[in-house]
């Protein structure tokens, strides 16, 4: 056989391989669902929609956001756990379902870390402690003093049991030795509206949801739940500064997938998320959300959760926090 014919056959074989590969297609070949474990309008929802827009442009298929709130995020997480592991459904969630929920909800029908393992972390965010302007307190110290005078009478709202806002309240109760009643709502906007309406005394919530209300004089900000002050509200002290060193309660957000989802899909999605969160436009969007870009790959996020989860378990056990 001549060298020319050998080259021709080799080229034909290579072309056939390329054609066959194209026939199978590279992920994604059809629309991808992003199930958000919280309601519309919250930080996770806005984050998911921003990611969906970027991923649609980058990967050439629509990324469709679907909200599934309830049970501290576990309704959405359980739905994804039961979904086909084909690379076309992912969960947008974080600390409520993977660091906290397993210790609050004793009868979960799935194991979050086993059945919906990590793909990537996207961002972290502190909460802002805000109170009803009718509440006669101007600082954390005054709030603690009032709670001690009126044990069990003060209330705080959250977007559901197991959310960072819920656990921030539990942490403050534990560290300050006070009792305030947790009032969970189905969505974040409902939790904030409850404080605005005077139905609850306070909430620990993400900055974009409450900072405009603070600036308008409709809510009063007492502290942030991060270990350092935030550039979004530099004049607001941390709870640690208010006399509770070591206090830190952050919300974090990431993507998760049904167990055994093809690595082609999860690896490519993770790589795209890494690229997206480093883009100046996305960084700006995250800052407006009161969050900071913080990418971790699947292995790094799993390691983070393995460290974070026992911390919340210890707090839940010590404080007696329940899923309500």
N, C-alpha and C positions, 0 to 999 in steps of 0.2 A: 504494500500500500504506500502510495507516495506521501511525502511529508505534507503536501498541499491538502490531500484528501483527509489525512489525519487531523490537520488543523480545522478543516471544514466540519468534520464530525464532532470534534471537541467543541467547536463554537455552537454547533446545533444542540449538543447535549446541554451546554451552559444556558442557551436560550430556552430550552425546554424546562430546565430547572427554574429559571426566572418566571416563565409563564405559569408553571405549577404553583410556585410560591405566590404569585399574584392572584391565582385562582382561590387559594386559601385565604389570602388577604392578611394584612397586618392590623392588629387591634388599634382603634375600634372600627368595626365595619357598620355599626348602626348606633342609634342614640343610646346614651348612657344616663342612668338615673342616679341622682345624688339625693339620698333620703336624709333630711335634716331632722334630728331628734327633738327639735323645739319648734315653737310656733313662728309664723311669719312676723317679720319686723324686728326680731331679736338679733343679737350679734352673730350667732351661728348662721342664721338665715341670710343676713346681708353678706357675710363672708362667703357662704356657699354660692350665692348668686354672682359675686365678683369672680370667684374661681371658675364658675360655670362659663361665664363670658370669655375668660381667657383660655380655658381648655377647649371650648368650641372653636375658637379662632386657631389655636395651635394644632389641634388634632383632626379637624375637618368633619367632626360629627357633633350633633347637638348634645350638650350636657344639660339635663332637665332636672330642676330642683323640685322636690316633693316634700312638703312638711308633714311630719308625723309626730306631733307632740303628745305628751302624757306620760304619767308614771315616772317623772324625773328623767325622761329621755328613753326609757326602756321599751316603750311601745315601738318606736322607730327602730331601735337597735335589734329588738326581737324579730321585727319584720325582715330586716336585712339578714339576720342569722338564718332565717328560713328560706331566703331567696336562692335561686340557682347560682352556683359559684362559677359563672361564665364570664365575668369581667364586665358586666353591664349594669351592675348595681353596687353602689358604695354608700357608706354611712358617713355623714358629717356630724361629729359629736366630740366628746372629750371627757373631761373629768367626771361629769355626772354619771356616765354609763360605765367608765372603765376604771377610774380610781376610787370612786366613792360608792356607787350603786350596789356592788356585791356585798357591802357591809351593812347597807341600810335595808335592802330588799332581800329577805331571807328565802323567798320562794320563787326566785327567778326561774323561768323555763329554759334558760340558756346560760352558758358561761361566757361573759363578754370577751375576755382575752383569748379564750379557746375558739369560740364560734364566730367571733367578729374581730380577728386580729388586726393590728395596726398596719397602715400603709405609709403614713407620714404625718408628722406634726406640722401645723401651719403657723400658729400664733399663740401668744399668751396675753392675758389682760387682767389688770387689777379691777376690783370693784370699788365703788364709792359708797360710803355710808352716808345716807341722807335721811333726814327726818321731816315729819310734818312741821310746817312753820308755826303751828299752834302749840307744839310741844315746847315747854319752857326750859330748853337746854341749848347751850351754845358750844359745847365741847363734849368729847368722849367722857371726861371726868364727871361732868354734870349729868350726862346720860346714865352713867353707872350709878351715881348717887341717887338719881330718881328711881332707877330700877330697883335699888335696894329698899327705897322707901315704899315702893308699890310692887312687891314681888308678884310676878305672874300677870300683872295688869297690862304692861306694855307689850306690843305685838310687832312682828316684822314679817314682811311679805317676801316671797321668792318666786321664781319661775318653776318651782317644783322641788320636791324632796330630792336631795342628792346634788343639787346645783351648787355652784361655788357660793352663791348668795346665802343659801340655806346653811352651808357648813361654816361660812364666815360668822354667821350669827351664833352657831353652836360653839365655835372657837372662842368668841368673845365671852359668852356665858361661862364657859369653863375657866378661862383665864381670870375673869373679873368676879367670879363666884356670884352671878346674878341669874335671874330667871325672866326670860322674855318669851312670849308665845310665838311659835312659828305658824304662819298662815300661808300655805302653798297655793299658787295659782297655776293655771294650765300654761299660760304664756307670760313672757316678760312684760309686754305692754300692760297686761292686766295687773301684774304685780305693782308696777309703777303707778298706774291709775288709782290703785287702792290707797296709796299714800297721799296722792294729790287730793283725793276725795275725803281724806281724813278717816278712812275705814281702818287703817292700820297706822301704827306709830312711825314706822321706819322701814327701810329696805337697804340691802347691800346689793348694788347693781352696777352693771357696766356703764362706763362714763357717757357714751353717746346717748344713752337712754335717759339719763338724769341730769347731765351737766347743763343742757339748755334750760331745764326747769329751775336749776339752781341760779343760773345767770339771770333768769326772769323773776327771781324772788319767790317762786312757787314752792321750792323745797330748800332746805338748809343742809349744806354739806358739813360733815363733822370730821371725816377722815377717809384715807384710802387704805386698802387692804394689802398693798404691796409692802415690801421691806424698805423701799426708798420712795421718795416723793415722785410724782409723775409730772412730766412737762406740760400735760394738758391742764393741770390745776396745781401749779407749783406752790401756791399759798396754803393748800390744804395739807395738814400734817398726816403722817401715817399713824395707825393705831399703835404701832410699836413706840413711836415718839410720845404717845399719850400715856405711857406708863406700862406697856405690855410688850417688853422686848421679846423678839422671836415670832411675833405675830406676822403671819403671811398666809394669805388665802387668795390664790390666783385661779382665774378661769384659763383653761387652755383648750385649743381646738385642733382637731386633726381629722384625717380620713381613715376609714376602716373598711374591710371587705369580708364577705363570707369566706369561711375557711375553705382552703383548697382552690381559691380563685387563681387562675393561671398567672405565673410569675411575669409573663410577657406584659400582662395588663397592669399588675401592681407596680412592677419596676418602672414601666414607662410613665405611669401616672405619677409616681414618686419623683421621677426625674423632672417632669414638667412642673410639678409643684415647687421643687427646689428652684427652678429657673424663674417661675412666676413670682415667688415671694421676694426674690432679690431684685425685681424690677422696680425702679423708682415710682412708677405709677401705682403699683400694688402696695408698696410701702406707705405711700401717702394715704391710700384708702384704708389701710389697717390703722394708721395713726388716727384718722378721723373716726374709726370705730373704737378708739381707746385701747387699741391692741398694738403689740409689737411683733414684727415678723420673727418667727423662731422655727426654722426648719430642722426636723430630725427625720432620718430615714426609719424604715420599719424596725430594724434591730435596735436603734437608739431609742425610739419611742417605747418599745417594749421594755427596755431596761429602765427608762424613766418611770413608767407606770409601776414596775416592780418595786421601785423605791418609794414612790408617792403613795401607793395604795396602803401600805402598813401605817403610814402617818395618819391617814384619815380613819383607818380602822381603830387606832388607839384613841383618837379624839371621839369617835362615835361611841366606843365602849365606855369611855370615861364620862362623857356628857349625857349618855342615855338618849341621844338623838335617835328618832324613829322616822320611818317612811311616811307617817301620818296616813 
